[in-house]
Amino acid sequence: MLFFELLAQSLVQGCIYALIALGLTLVYGLLRILHVAHAALFTLGAYLGVLVYNASGSLLLAFAVAMALSGLGGVAMFRLAYQPLLARPPYVALIASIGLYIAAEEVFRIVFGASGLSFAQPPLQAQVAIGGLQFKEAELAVMVSSAIIIGLLGWLQTRTRIGIACQATVSDPQMAESFGIRLNTVRDLNFLVGSALAGFAGVWVAILNNLVEPTMGSVPSYKALAIIVLGGLGSVRGTLLAALVLGLIESFGTTYIGQLMDRNAIAFAFLILVLMMRPQGLFARR
């Protein structure tokens, strides 16, 4: 029974990591930029989710507002911070991204306070029994909604003209532009979708923890960066698999060696060991 409980916990955590890391993968795959400021959009989504839900009582509205404004925030980041730097070496955009994230943390601290926000009445906290296992409604909702969102993203990428245009832009931007694909439109859409996923994940983390803090994006962002490396930089499928693997390592590691190392230390120790042995990532293609 313990095995299945840990497996369920790892799926919940893996889904959260996947939602955060997918946005980073989309950006890196398109522009070869390590978008550290993505974590600020995750935190923004969490704050918006709490504020809208406390004001309206509607969880659906909270998700809609968080995803919409996080998505638009991502587009604004691209237009203002990254687009002027595309002709520069990649490390220039990385430095700008780190600066953006640090600035965003301070803005959150000034606007919302350093102590954090919570739900007045946390939603989806009732217990549900499935096969002898106890779940919160929120945990089940995370897994189901993440599967739906990831499935829609896969369909969008492979079955629509927009998704094909994105793939063409990744493969050969100049050739894609010569065939009439508007590069900036594709890039805007890429940031919109990836940032909306970050906002979506932020609301779920706020619900699961019932706490939103200015620095809540720090550790997930580091793990998400490591996940996209483990998955093979730019690979959506590899990112999903790496996120689930990390969830498994954290859940089982915390149970069996938690007295020696805390959860985050276990995750980063695993990531370091893997990258030492396989620097190209677990799921990188030749």
N, C-alpha and C positions, 0 to 999 in steps of 0.2 A: 504493500500500500504506500509506503514511503517513497518508493521508486516512482510511482505514478503521480504522487503529489509534487515531487521535485520536477518531474517532466512537465506537469501543467504550469508550474511556476516559471520554468525555463521558456516555455512557449509564450507566456505573457510578456516576459522581459525581452525575449527575442523579437517579438512583434514591435515593441516600442523602439528598440535599436534599429530595426529594419526601416521603420517609418522615418526616423531621423537620418539614417545613413543613405537612404535612397535619394534624398535631395542633394546630398553631397556628391553622390555618384553621377547624377544627371548633370550637375554643373561641371564636374571634372571631365566627364565623357565628352562634353560639348566644347569646353573652353580650356581644359587642362589647368584649372584654377582650384587650389585647395581653399574652399569657401568656409573659413573658420567662423565668420560672422553668421553663418547658418544657425549657430547656437542661440544667437540673440533673437531670431525669429521663432525658435522653439519656446524661449522664455516669454516672448511677446504673446504668442498664442495661449500660453498658460494663464497669463494675467488677464487677457481679454475674456477667456472662458469663464474665469471666476467672477469677474466684474459683471459680465452680461447675465450669467446665470443668477447671481445674487439680486440683480435688478429686475429680471423678468421671470425667473423661475422656469425658463424654457431651455432645456439642454440642447435641443436642435438649433435654436437661435444662437446659443453660445458657440457651438461648433461652426456654424455658418459664418458668424462674424470673425471668429478667430482665424479660420482658414482664409477668408477673403482678405482681411487686413494683413495677415502674415504674407500671403501671396503678393499683394501689392507692395508690401515692404521689401520683399525680395527683388521685385522688378526695379524699385527705386534704388536699391543697393547696386544693382547691375548698371543702371543708367548713370548714376552719380559717381560710383567708386571704381567699377571694373571696366566699363566701356572705354573711358579715356586711357586705360592702361593696357589694352589688349596688344598693342605693338611693343610693349616693354617685356623684359624677361619675366618669367612666371613668379619669381620671388618678390617682385615689386607688388604684384596683386596680393600675394600672401601677406606681406607686411601691412598693406592697406586693410586687409581683412581682419588681421589681429587687432589693429587699431580701432576698427569699427566695432568689434566685439567688446573691447575694453570700454569704449565710449558708451556703448549701449548699456552695459552693466551699471555704469554710473548714472545714466539717465533713469533707469528703472529704480535705482536706489533713491534718487532725488524725488521722483514723481510718486512712487508707491511706498517708500519707506524701506528701511533696512530689515525690519522684523518679519516681513512677508505678509501674504494674504491667504485667507482660507475661505471655504464655502460656509455660508451661514447654516445651510442644511445640506450636507454632502449627498449627492445623488448616487443611485445604484449601489447602495451599501448592503442590501439584503443578501442573505446567504441562500445559495441554491445547491442542493445535493444531486450529484450525478455519479452513479456507479459507486457509491460509498465515499466519494470525494466531495469536499465542501469548497465552493467557489463564491466569491462575491459576484454580484451581477455585473459590476464594472469589469472584472477580469474576463468573464465570458464575452462581454461586449467588445473588449479590446481585441480579442482573438478573431471574432466574427467580422468586425468592421475592418480590421487590418487585412484580412483575407480578401474582403470585397474590394477595398481600395487598391491593393496590390494587383488583384485580377484586372481591375479596370485600367490600371496603369499599363499592364502588359498588353491588354487589348488595344489601348491607345497607341502604344509604340509600334505594334506589328500589324494592325488591321485598319489603320486610318491614314489618310493622306498627310495629316499633321505629323504622325509618328514616323512615317517614311521620310518626310522632309527633315525631321530631326536626325534620323540615321544618316541621311545623305550629307547633312551639314557636318556631322562628326567625321565621316569618311573623307570628304573632300570639299571644304567650304567654297573654294573658288569655282569648282565645277558645279556645285549645287546652285550657286548664285548665277552662273551663266545660264542655267535652265529656268530661271525666274523665281527661285526660292529667295525670299527676303530674309537675310541672315539675322537682322536685328529682331524681326518678328518672332522667329524661331527661338532666339535666345531669350527674349522676353517671356515667351510661353514656358520655356524650360525653367526659368527662375520662378515664374508664377506657380507652376505645379509643384516643384520641389519645395518651395517655401510654404505652400499651403499644407503639404504633408508634415512639415516641421510644426506648424501651428496645430494641426490635428493631433500629433503626438504630444505636444505640450499640454493640451486640454486633458488628455487621458492621464498623463502623469500627475497633473493637478488633482484629478478625481481620485486616483489611486493613493496618493500621499496626503491629500487634503492640505497642501501647503505649496505656495509659490513664493520663491525668493529670487532676488536679483541675480544671484550666482548659480541658479539651478541648472543652467545650461553647460557649465564648465566641464564636469566629468562626462556627461553623455556626449559632448562634442568631441572630447579626446577619444572616447571609445569609438565613436562613429568614424573618425578619421582612421583609426586603426582597422576598423571593420572593412572600410573600402580598400585598404591595402591588402588585408587578408583575402578579400574576395577577388583581387585582381583589379587594379585601378580602372574604373570606367565600366565594369561589368555589373549589370543589374542583377543577373542570376547569382553571380558570385557574392554580391553584397547580401542578398537574402540568406544564402546558405551560411555565410560567415556570421551574420547576426544571430541566427538560430544556434550555431555552435557556441558562440560566446554566452548566450543565455543558458545553455546546458552547463557549460563550465562554471559559470557563476553559481547556479543553483546547487549543483552537486558539490562543488568545491566548498561553498559556504557551510554545507552540512558536515562534510567529512574532515575538512582542515580549517574550519572557521576559527578554531582556538589559536591557530598559528598566524593566520592572515585574515584581514577583513575582506569583504566582498570585492571592493575595487582593486585591492592589491592582488587578489587571486586572478582577476580578469587581466590586469596588466602584466602579471608574471607569465600567464599563458601566451599573451600576445607577443611578448618579448622572445619567449622560447621559440615560438613558431617562426617569427621573422628572422631569428638567428639561423634556423635550419632551412627555411624556405623564404628568402627575401622577396620573391616575386608574388607571394601570397599562396594560400591554400588552393584556390580555385582558378588561378590564372591560366589562360590558354597559351599554348606554345605559339 
